[in-house]
Amino acid sequence: MADKDALDRALAIARRYIAARRERPVWPTATLGDIRAALGGPLPPHPLDASEVVADLAAAAEPGLVTTSGPRYFGFVTGGALPAAVAAEWVAAAWDQNAGLFVMSPTAAVAEEIAGQWLIDLLRLPRHASVGFVTGAHMANFTALAAARHELLRRAGYDVEADGLQAAPRLNVVVGAEVHVSVIGALRLLGIGSSQVVRVEADGQGRMRPEALADTLDRLSGPTIVCAQAGNVNTGAFDPFDEVADAARRHGAWLHVDGAFGLWAACSESLRHLVGGVERADSWATDAHKWLNAPYDSGLVFTSHPEAHRAAMSVEAAYLVRSADEPREPMDWVPESSRRARGFAVYAALRALGRSGVEDLVDRCCRLAARFAELLRREPSMQVLNDVVLNQVLALRLVQEERVCWLGGTRWHGMEAMRISVSNWSTTEEDVDRSADSIVRAARQVVGVRV
């Protein structure tokens, strides 16, 4: 009964929150002190009723929650989790499956396998590509680049998994000038310091200049990784993949694409040209919590070299019982062993949307981003700084405290700016219009215009 009471209470709290999120202030009103006081205090000396714990947690936490699942949160590329994905997440938590090995949860393993096949098809990647379900784009980049490190050093006659990096041949890593920080972070974890990375010039929208890449590669010798980008974090721009792939191929380099949100353009007939040539890469990273609107902890990594991918990630131990019937063990493709069954939510999101639903979600968000830019351009005190090719709008940064919407800050070409990311399934034209009005009011206050 205690378990049922706690679950019933949690369901009621979740339903109430979801019903209110459209009109909730996007940014919380609680201060840091308020949140610490509400959640803090000494650890209880004795067990408490589970239902009371859930109720107390919700009461203490909700005033400090950011309504990231609501339709007017534009601060980061954060999709609001789809109803089917949220429900699947709840059920998966109740099932409490360990998705490390097939024998630990056959269903979790097969759900990942099928969802992975659907994703490869949707994203138009090579049919033979391998897939791993990781925590986010950072770990997706890490896993792909670990596979690249393995394969390039193997070709050079070196076993990095056995012999480490101390005596390994030097690896060159070439990135665009506006590479995302998660790629640099992943490289650091792999033993490649940020000062060792070679950066090549980007154009005014953040796209890697292919001629600069070619010149850079001509000056390098030895095993090389090239990191390209599908969706600049500020502008949404895409590197020219065919030209980048040509240059990488001439030098025998491994081409990795960081496509945390931009890779989803492949799902749209009208946007597919932006990722033309991306299928020629050796590995790709993306995140289902961004544009598939799955819950957090839904990163995805793909490689066109399954043997290298598996060799870089898999481990062996006497107690790790592998299935004789199932050749694909989930833990062979990710850095973790024990982990929750994150594939169920991705599977549910894909099944709920279907092919046309994913395309509509991407297209709609891009149309709304274009609408955002159009509305802001009408205001003389505002300046849109980028070509709006996807879902990112970059404008001069302003402070606004109405809490109607929330926008992220950034620094772009020496200017403080605000970054508007439209990626939530529930965002409507009304939400965009309401948010734009709030931003314009703030802009006029900053420049001293009476409203």
DACORCOR-V320089 format. One record per residue. N is the residue number from 0. RES is the residue in three letters. PSI is psi as a letter, one per 40 degrees, with the letter a starting at -180 (none if undefined). D_LAST is the distance of its C-alpha to the last C-alpha in whole Angstrom. Layout:
# DACORCOR-V320089
<<N RES PSI D_LAST> <N RES PSI D_LAST>>
This chain:
# DACORCOR-V320089
<<0 MET d 57> <1 ALA d 55> <2 ASP d 54> <3 LYS d 53> <4 ASP d 51> <5 ALA d 49> <6 LEU d 49> <7 ASP d 48> <8 ARG d 45> <9 ALA d 44> <10 LEU d 43> <11 ALA d 42> <12 ILE d 39> <13 ALA d 38> <14 ARG d 38> <15 ARG d 35> <16 TYR d 33> <17 ILE d 33> <18 ALA d 32> <19 ALA e 29> <20 ARG d 28> <21 ARG d 26> <22 GLU e 24> <23 ARG i 25> <24 PRO h 22> <25 VAL d 23> <26 TRP h 23> <27 PRO i 25> <28 THR e 24> <29 ALA i 28> <30 THR i 29> <31 LEU d 32> <32 GLY d 34> <33 ASP d 33> <34 ILE d 34> <35 ARG d 37> <36 ALA d 38> <37 ALA d 38> <38 LEU e 40> <39 GLY a 42> <40 GLY i 45> <41 PRO i 49> <42 LEU h 51> <43 PRO h 52> <44 PRO d 56> <45 HIS i 57> <46 PRO i 56> <47 LEU i 53> <48 ASP h 53> <49 ALA d 51> <50 SER d 49> <51 GLU d 48> <52 VAL d 47> <53 VAL d 44> <54 ALA d 43> <55 ASP d 42> <56 LEU d 41> <57 ALA d 38> <58 ALA d 37> <59 ALA d 37> <60 ALA d 36> <61 GLU d 33> <62 PRO e 30> <63 GLY e 30> <64 LEU h 30> <65 VAL h 28> <66 THR g 28> <67 THR d 29> <68 SER e 30> <69 GLY i 27> <70 PRO e 25> <71 ARG f 22> <72 TYR h 24> <73 PHE e 24> <74 GLY d 25> <75 PHE i 29> <76 VAL g 31> <77 THR h 31> <78 GLY i 32> <79 GLY h 32> <80 ALA h 36> <81 LEU i 37> <82 PRO d 39> <83 ALA d 42> <84 ALA d 42> <85 VAL d 41> <86 ALA d 44> <87 ALA d 46> <88 GLU d 45> <89 TRP d 46> <90 VAL d 49> <91 ALA d 50> <92 ALA d 49> <93 ALA d 52> <94 TRP d 54> <95 ASP f 54> <96 GLN i 56> <97 ASN h 56> <98 ALA f 56> <99 GLY d 58> <100 LEU i 61> <101 PHE d 62> <102 VAL e 65> <103 MET d 62> <104 SER g 60> <105 PRO d 61> <106 THR d 58> <107 ALA d 56> <108 ALA d 58> <109 VAL d 58> <110 ALA d 54> <111 GLU d 53> <112 GLU d 56> <113 ILE d 55> <114 ALA d 51> <115 GLY d 52> <116 GLN d 53> <117 TRP d 51> <118 LEU d 48> <119 ILE d 51> <120 ASP d 51> <121 LEU d 47> <122 LEU e 46> <123 ARG f 49> <124 LEU i 51> <125 PRO h 55> <126 ARG d 56> <127 HIS e 59> <128 ALA i 56> <129 SER i 56> <130 VAL i 53> <131 GLY i 52> <132 PHE h 49> <133 VAL a 48> <134 THR d 45> <135 GLY a 42> <136 ALA d 42> <137 HIS d 43> <138 MET d 47> <139 ALA d 47> <140 ASN d 47> <141 PHE d 49> <142 THR d 51> <143 ALA d 51> <144 LEU d 52> <145 ALA d 55> <146 ALA d 56> <147 ALA d 56> <148 ARG d 57> <149 HIS d 60> <150 GLU d 61> <151 LEU d 61> <152 LEU d 63> <153 ARG d 65> <154 ARG d 66> <155 ALA e 67> <156 GLY f 69> <157 TYR h 68> <158 ASP g 67> <159 VAL d 64> <160 GLU d 64> <161 ALA d 67> <162 ASP e 67> <163 GLY a 64> <164 LEU e 62> <165 GLN d 64> <166 ALA e 66> <167 ALA i 64> <168 PRO i 64> <169 ARG h 61> <170 LEU h 58> <171 ASN h 55> <172 VAL h 52> <173 VAL h 50> <174 VAL i 46> <175 GLY i 43> <176 ALA d 41> <177 GLU f 38> <178 VAL i 40> <179 HIS i 39> <180 VAL d 39> <181 SER d 41> <182 VAL d 44> <183 ILE d 44> <184 GLY d 45> <185 ALA d 47> <186 LEU d 49> <187 ARG d 49> <188 LEU d 51> <189 LEU e 53> <190 GLY e 55> <191 ILE h 53> <192 GLY i 51> <193 SER d 47> <194 SER e 49> <195 GLN e 52> <196 VAL h 49> <197 VAL h 49> <198 ARG h 46> <199 VAL i 46> <200 GLU i 43> <201 ALA i 40> <202 ASP a 38> <203 GLY e 34> <204 GLN e 33> <205 GLY e 36> <206 ARG h 39> <207 MET h 42> <208 ARG h 44> <209 PRO d 47> <210 GLU d 49> <211 ALA d 48> <212 LEU d 49> <213 ALA d 53> <214 ASP d 53> <215 THR d 53> <216 LEU d 55> <217 ASP d 58> <218 ARG e 58> <219 LEU i 58> <220 SER i 61> <221 GLY i 62> <222 PRO h 60> <223 THR h 56> <224 ILE h 53> <225 VAL h 50> <226 CYS h 47> <227 ALA i 45> <228 GLN h 41> <229 ALA g 40> <230 GLY g 36> <231 ASN h 35> <232 VAL d 33> <233 ASN d 30> <234 THR e 30> <235 GLY e 32> <236 ALA i 35> <237 PHE h 38> <238 ASP i 41> <239 PRO g 44> <240 PHE d 46> <241 ASP d 49> <242 GLU d 50> <243 VAL d 49> <244 ALA d 52> <245 ASP d 54> <246 ALA d 54> <247 ALA d 54> <248 ARG d 57> <249 ARG d 59> <250 HIS e 59> <251 GLY f 60> <252 ALA i 57> <253 TRP h 55> <254 LEU h 52> <255 HIS i 49> <256 VAL h 46> <257 ASP h 43> <258 GLY f 41> <259 ALA d 39> <260 PHE d 37> <261 GLY d 37> <262 LEU d 41> <263 TRP e 40> <264 ALA d 39> <265 ALA d 43> <266 CYS e 42> <267 SER h 40> <268 GLU d 42> <269 SER e 39> <270 LEU e 38> <271 ARG d 42> <272 HIS d 42> <273 LEU d 40> <274 VAL f 43> <275 GLY h 46> <276 GLY e 49> <277 VAL d 47> <278 GLU e 50> <279 ARG e 53> <280 ALA i 51> <281 ASP d 54> <282 SER i 51> <283 TRP i 48> <284 ALA h 45> <285 THR a 42> <286 ASP h 41> <287 ALA e 41> <288 HIS e 38> <289 LYS c 36> <290 TRP e 36> <291 LEU e 39> <292 ASN f 37> <293 ALA i 40> <294 PRO i 39> <295 TYR i 39> <296 ASP f 43> <297 SER f 43> <298 GLY i 44> <299 LEU h 46> <300 VAL h 49> <301 PHE i 51> <302 THR i 54> <303 SER e 56> <304 HIS g 59> <305 PRO d 60> <306 GLU d 63> <307 ALA d 61> <308 HIS d 58> <309 ARG d 60> <310 ALA d 62> <311 ALA d 59> <312 MET d 58> <313 SER i 61> <314 VAL i 64> <315 GLU i 67> <316 ALA i 69> <317 ALA d 72> <318 TYR e 69> <319 LEU g 67> <320 VAL h 69> <321 ARG i 68> <322 SER h 68> <323 ALA d 71> <324 ASP e 70> <325 GLU h 66> <326 PRO d 66> <327 ARG h 62> <328 GLU h 61> <329 PRO d 57> <330 MET e 58> <331 ASP e 59> <332 TRP e 56> <333 VAL i 54> <334 PRO e 54> <335 GLU i 54> <336 SER c 57> <337 SER h 56> <338 ARG i 53> <339 ARG i 51> <340 ALA g 52> <341 ARG e 48> <342 GLY d 49> <343 PHE d 49> <344 ALA d 45> <345 VAL d 45> <346 TYR d 48> <347 ALA d 46> <348 ALA d 43> <349 LEU d 45> <350 ARG d 47> <351 ALA d 44> <352 LEU d 42> <353 GLY i 45> <354 ARG d 45> <355 SER d 43> <356 GLY d 40> <357 VAL d 40> <358 GLU d 39> <359 ASP d 37> <360 LEU d 35> <361 VAL d 35> <362 ASP d 34> <363 ARG d 31> <364 CYS d 29> <365 CYS d 30> <366 ARG d 28> <367 LEU d 25> <368 ALA d 25> <369 ALA d 25> <370 ARG d 22> <371 PHE d 20> <372 ALA d 21> <373 GLU d 20> <374 LEU d 17> <375 LEU d 16> <376 ARG d 17> <377 ARG e 15> <378 GLU h 12> <379 PRO d 14> <380 SER e 13> <381 MET i 15> <382 GLN h 19> <383 VAL h 21> <384 LEU e 24> <385 ASN i 27> <386 ASP h 29> <387 VAL g 28> <388 VAL e 32> <389 LEU b 31> <390 ASN e 29> <391 GLN h 27> <392 VAL h 24> <393 LEU h 24> <394 ALA i 20> <395 LEU h 19> <396 ARG h 19> <397 LEU i 16> <398 VAL h 16> <399 GLN h 14> <400 GLU e 15> <401 GLU e 14> <402 ARG e 18> <403 VAL d 17> <404 CYS i 19> <405 TRP h 21> <406 LEU i 21> <407 GLY i 24> <408 GLY i 24> <409 THR i 27> <410 ARG h 28> <411 TRP h 29> <412 HIS f 31> <413 GLY e 30> <414 MET h 26> <415 GLU h 24> <416 ALA i 23> <417 MET i 21> <418 ARG h 24> <419 ILE h 23> <420 SER h 26> <421 VAL h 27> <422 SER e 30> <423 ASN h 30> <424 TRP d 32> <425 SER e 30> <426 THR h 26> <427 THR i 25> <428 GLU d 23> <429 GLU d 21> <430 ASP d 21> <431 VAL d 20> <432 ASP d 17> <433 ARG d 15> <434 SER d 16> <435 ALA d 14> <436 ASP d 11> <437 SER d 11> <438 ILE d 12> <439 VAL d 10> <440 ARG d 7> <441 ALA d 9> <442 ALA d 10> <443 ARG d 7> <444 GLN d 8> <445 VAL d 11> <446 VAL e 11> <447 GLY f 9> <448 VAL h 6> <449 ARG h 4> <450 VAL none 0>>
